[in-house]
Amino acid sequence: MPSAPPKHGHLWTFLRRAFALRCPECGLSPIFRPLREVKDLYDYFTPLDGCPHCGYAYEREDGYFLLSIWVLNYGIVSVVGLIAGTYIQSHYHPDVFSPMWLWLCPLPVLSMLLVRHSKSVFLAIDHYIDPHVKPTSNDAADHESSYHP
C-alpha cells in the first residue's frame, strides 16, 4: 500500500524554495547570509541557525550536511567532469600532457559555487521526507482520536 504524501507541502514547492536559498518551511527567510555580508569562507559555507520567521532549524545536528556535500555537490561535479573528460577524449584524442585537459580546471570552482545550493536542496528534500516541525493542535487532536488501544 503506497504511503500518503505528507500534509505539509509538495516537493516542488520545497525545491523551488531551495533553489532560491530560502527556508523550506515558509519560503520567506534566507538560509545563508547574503553575499554582500559574507566576510570569509566560513560565512559563505555555513547556514544560519534557523528561520527567524517560522523558527525552522536549518541544521539538526553536527555533520547534518555531510551527505549533501558528498552526494549532491561532489556527485554533480564528478558527473560533469566525467562527461567533459569523455567528450574531450572522444572528440579530440589529446595526449596525457595536452593543455586541453585544462578545460577541467573550472570544476573546483563549480564545486565551490554549488555548496550553498547542495545544502539547500538537501534541506528541502529532508524536510519533505522527515519534517521536524511542531504539530498544530488540530494535528495532535486528530492523532489522539485515531488511537484506540
N, C-alpha and C positions, 0 to 999 in steps of 0.2 A: 504494500500500500504506500503510495508516494506521500511524503510529508507535506503538510500545508505550508505555503510561503509565510514568512513572518509578517505580523501585522504592522510593523513599524515602518515599512517603506519598500521601495523597489530597488533592485541592484543598480539599474541605470541611473537612478537619482543619486545614489551614493557615489557611483563612478564619475558622474558629471561634477559633483562637488569635489571629488578627489583631484580631478584634472585642473580644477580651479584653485586647488590647495586650500579648500575651505573645510570647516567642521563637517563630518559626515552626518551628524545628528540634525543640526539646524541649518547648516549651509551659510551661516552669517559671518562667523569669525574665522580669521586665518589660522592655519595650523602652524606656520612658521613666521618668523619675523619678516617684515618687508625688506626687500633687498637694500633699500636706502638706509636701513637701520643696522645692517649686518656689519660688524667690525672685524670679525675674524672667522676662521673656518668652523669653529665650534658654534657660533651663532647661525652660520649657514646650514649646518647639518642637523642641529638639534631642534626638534619641535618644541613649541610652547608647552607649558604644563597641562593646559586644558582650555576648554572654551569658556570665556567669561560670560557668554550669553546663556548657554544651557547647562554648563557645568560638566560637560562630557570630558573625561580624562583621555588625553591622547596616547599616553604611554602607560600601560598597565603595570609593567614590572621592568627591571633591568634586563636588557637583551631582547626586549619585545620586538624590535625592528630588525633583528639579525636575519630572519627569514626573508624579509623584504629586500635586504641588501644582497644576499646570496642568490636568491631565486630571481627576483624581478630585475634588479639592477644589473648584476653580473651576467645573468642569463640573457637579457636583451642585448647587452654589449657583446657578449661572446657570439650570439647568433648573427648579429650584424657583422662582426669580424670574420666569422666563418663564411658568410655569404660573399663579403667583399673579397676575402682571400681566394675563395674558389673562383669567383668571377675573374680576378686578376690572373690567376694561374691558367684558367682555361682559355682566356681570350688573348693574353699577351705572352705567355710562357716565359716569364722573367727568370733570370738566374737567382741564386740564393742571395747574392750581394747586390742585386739590382736596386736602384733608387725607387723603383716602382712600389716596393713594399712600404715606402714612406707614406703611402696613402692610408695605411692603417694607424699612423701616429695619432690622428684625432680621436681614437677610441677611448683613451683615458679621459680626455676632456668630455666626451659624451657621457662617460660614467659619472663624472662629477656633476654634470648638468641634470642627470636623471635621478640623483639621490633623493631629492625632495619629492619628486613625483612617485618614485617607487614606494617610499614610506607612506605617502598619502593614499595611494591605491591599495596598499596592503591594509591600512587602517580602515578604508571603506569596505573592503571585502570581509575583513574580520568583523566589522560592525554589522554587516549584513548577516553573516553566519552566526555570530555569537554576540548579540548586543548586550552591553553591560550598562543599561540604563535602569533607573529605578522604575518599577511598575507603578502605574497610576492606581488610584483607589478602585476604579472600575475593573481593572485587570485583576487586582488582588481578590475582589469580591467574586468575579467570575471563576477564578481558580479555586477558591474555597467552596463555592457552591457546587462545583463539579466533582469534588472529592467526597466519596461516600465509603466509609470503612466497612 
